[in-house]
Amino acid sequence: MPESKRRKQPASAHAAVSAEPKPNPVWFKPVMFGLMIIGLLWIITYYISEATLPVQVWGSWNIMAGFGIAIVGFLMTTRWR
């Protein structure tokens, strides 16, 4: 096809189409909320069991583990569309 018959799109229109964020995968929200809930349940379990569960050897580090799990879930919210 000759150059004169081809339709050229403006560069700005092409850039706008490719700049749109893609939607999240189906698994994203359940994993995000799941991590937040698991982290919360981890901490609650630690306090209710009087430091014998979930991992007795870790002691107070169970709190950090619970917060770490929950924080990963909260960090995922920055990518949620």
C-alpha positions as CSV (number, residue, x, y, z in Angstrom):
1,M,0.0,0.0,0.0
2,P,1.4,3.4,-0.8
3,E,2.3,5.8,2.0
4,S,-0.3,8.3,0.9
5,K,-3.2,5.9,1.4
6,R,-2.2,4.7,4.9
7,R,-4.0,6.4,7.8
8,K,-1.6,7.6,10.4
9,Q,-2.7,8.0,14.0
10,P,-1.4,11.0,15.9
11,A,1.3,10.1,18.3
12,S,-0.7,11.4,21.3
13,A,-3.6,9.0,20.5
14,H,-1.3,6.0,20.4
15,A,0.4,7.0,23.7
16,A,-2.9,7.5,25.4
17,V,-4.1,4.0,24.5
18,S,-0.9,2.3,25.7
19,A,-0.7,4.4,28.9
20,E,-4.0,3.0,30.4
21,P,-3.4,0.8,33.4
22,K,-4.3,-2.8,32.9
23,P,-6.9,-4.3,35.3
24,N,-5.7,-6.5,38.1
25,P,-5.8,-10.3,37.7
26,V,-8.7,-12.1,39.3
27,W,-6.5,-13.4,42.2
28,F,-5.2,-10.0,43.2
29,K,-8.0,-8.9,45.6
30,P,-8.5,-12.2,47.4
31,V,-4.7,-12.5,48.0
32,M,-4.5,-8.8,49.2
33,F,-7.4,-9.1,51.6
34,G,-6.3,-12.6,52.6
35,L,-2.9,-11.4,53.6
36,M,-4.3,-8.6,55.7
37,I,-6.7,-11.0,57.5
38,I,-4.1,-13.7,58.0
39,G,-1.7,-11.2,59.6
40,L,-4.4,-9.9,61.9
41,L,-5.4,-13.5,62.9
42,W,-1.8,-14.3,63.5
43,I,-1.5,-11.5,66.0
44,I,-4.8,-12.2,67.7
45,T,-3.9,-15.9,68.0
46,Y,-0.6,-14.9,69.6
47,Y,-2.3,-12.8,72.2
48,I,-5.2,-15.2,72.9
49,S,-2.9,-18.2,73.3
50,E,-0.7,-16.2,75.7
51,A,2.4,-16.5,73.5
52,T,2.2,-20.3,72.9
53,L,0.8,-20.1,69.3
54,P,1.3,-19.8,66.3
55,V,5.1,-20.5,66.7
56,Q,6.1,-20.8,70.4
57,V,9.8,-20.6,69.7
58,W,9.6,-17.2,68.0
59,G,8.1,-15.6,71.1
60,S,7.5,-11.9,70.6
61,W,8.7,-12.2,67.0
62,N,5.2,-13.6,66.2
63,I,3.9,-10.0,66.4
64,M,6.4,-8.9,63.8
65,A,5.5,-11.9,61.6
66,G,1.8,-11.0,61.8
67,F,2.5,-7.3,61.0
68,G,4.8,-8.4,58.2
69,I,2.1,-10.5,56.6
70,A,-0.5,-7.7,57.0
71,I,1.9,-5.1,55.6
72,V,2.4,-7.1,52.4
73,G,-1.3,-7.0,52.0
74,F,-1.5,-3.3,52.6
75,L,1.4,-2.7,50.2
76,M,-0.6,-4.5,47.5
77,T,-3.4,-1.9,47.9
78,T,-1.0,0.6,46.1
79,R,-1.3,-1.5,43.0
80,W,-5.0,-2.1,43.2
81,R,-7.0,-0.7,40.2
